């Protein structure tokens, strides 16, 4: 393992950066889809079962199967990998957004309206701040799942740490499997810790 880093350190850093870039892009798109979809579910309850049902069904499909299905449409590379990861990440963000927004006590909403807040202000100053910890939990879950699943992106030429793992499998090299697996595990752990810190900060401001 030491000799690998000595001879291929630059390549490892390139794969690590590619893994992080794919993960960040997928997470950003998932948040842009999941949070607004959660708001729509709360505002228009009739559509909630259809929106949540759609993403729940899509999530059942294995990420690798989605990757392979996207190849004829989007080709190889980053695009199909991002699509598969977004489909994986949207459900926890969506569900936690709905749970967080619906979990705001009704009397707080009534009080906000009673002191003259407009509906938009109730959402931006009351509902979203109070729901933020729950939403962040969903984003954390999605982020960890994305980082762990982004290894599959290497299967279709998108790069990332999965290149090391699949090289280890193909060459029967335990050292490459360990390097790739440990690196993904540590990156997932760091991602979880980062979002946990953000949750604590959010909770601190909420209770302040």
Secondary structure, DSSP 8 states (H G I E B T S, - for coil): -HHHHHHHHHHHHHHHHHHHHHHHHHHHHHHHHHHHHHHHHHH-GGGHHHHHHHHHHHHHS-HHHHHHHHHHHH-SSHHHHHHHHHHHHHHHHHHHHHHHHHTS-HHHHHHHHHTT--HHHHIIIIIHHHHHHHHHHHHHHHHHHHHHHGGGGGGGT--STHHHHHHHHHHT-HHHHHHHHHHHHHHHHHHHHHHHHHHHHHHHHHH-
